[in-house]
Amino acid sequence: DSGVTQTPKHLITATGQRVTLRCSPRSGDLSVYWYQQSLDQGLQFLIQYYNGEERAKGNILERFSAQQFPDLHSELNLSSLELGDSALYFCASSVTALSGELFFGEGSRLTVL
Amino acid sequence: DAKTTQPTSMDCAEGRAANLPCNHSTISGNEYVYWYRQIHSQGPQYIIHGLKNNETNEMASLIITEDRKSSTLILPHATLRDTAVYYCIDSNNAGNMLTFGGGTRLMVKP
């Protein structure tokens, strides 16, 4: 158990819909990361927040957005969903903004039909 | 991020040491070598990291060559639960710079 909690574990929805994935980092961790893992793309870095502020952006689509709240939990919003958005979405956390030692949650599996 | 090269897959007998190689020939002076593993569809798990000295923890040992162009992750006594994809990553210690490649699929066999 990494201490990072993600909900929901599984989500099935239709194209065009909008979903929100939630992440609670490990106690004391200020930085949150979102990764996407699809079968053909591997693990792709999406975005990082540190203490409520966006820290770094990766290959995140404009249809996706995220935020980190004052209690440090984070949400990833995915809108206008397409079939290709079906993937595992992982959240990770670390103590600082510059740490390569990340603690990953168990992921949220999104299926878009 | 500089790229790493790993074998696509490896087998190891249960109880034997698993030695997973990684080439990172373009690693720069301030980049660390990180190893993670991912057991089927679970979240990746941090294993170990190092800069230039060999490192050991309760999970594994990391041997980095003197020129830092390659490294080996050693699982001293592999068990069936070590079956996973192992990722070698070079990073400047910034989490956002962790670029996961294809990794090595390690199969530990009884």
Boltz contact constraints between the chains, C-beta under 6 A:
constraints:
  - contact:
      token1: [A, 33]
      token2: [B, 95]
      max_distance: 6.0
  - contact:
      token1: [A, 42]
      token2: [B, 100]
      max_distance: 6.0
  - contact:
      token1: [A, 43]
      token2: [B, 100]
      max_distance: 6.0
  - contact:
      token1: [A, 48]
      token2: [B, 96]
      max_distance: 6.0
  - contact:
      token1: [A, 56]
      token2: [B, 96]
      max_distance: 6.0
  - contact:
      token1: [A, 90]
      token2: [B, 43]
      max_distance: 6.0
  - contact:
      token1: [A, 94]
      token2: [B, 95]
      max_distance: 6.0
  - contact:
      token1: [A, 98]
      token2: [B, 93]
      max_distance: 6.0
  - contact:
      token1: [A, 98]
      token2: [B, 94]
      max_distance: 6.0
  - contact:
      token1: [A, 99]
      token2: [B, 95]
      max_distance: 6.0
  - contact:
      token1: [A, 100]
      token2: [B, 32]
      max_distance: 6.0
  - contact:
      token1: [A, 100]
      token2: [B, 34]
      max_distance: 6.0
  - contact:
      token1: [A, 100]
      token2: [B, 91]
      max_distance: 6.0
  - contact:
      token1: [A, 100]
      token2: [B, 93]
      max_distance: 6.0
  - contact:
      token1: [A, 100]
      token2: [B, 95]
      max_distance: 6.0
  - contact:
      token1: [A, 101]
      token2: [B, 46]
      max_distance: 6.0
  - contact:
      token1: [A, 102]
      token2: [B, 95]
      max_distance: 6.0
  - contact:
      token1: [A, 104]
      token2: [B, 43]
      max_distance: 6.0
  - contact:
      token1: [A, 104]
      token2: [B, 44]
      max_distance: 6.0
  - contact:
      token1: [A, 105]
      token2: [B, 43]
      max_distance: 6.0
  - contact:
      token1: [A, 106]
      token2: [B, 43]
      max_distance: 6.0
  - contact:
      token1: [A, 107]
      token2: [B, 43]
      max_distance: 6.0
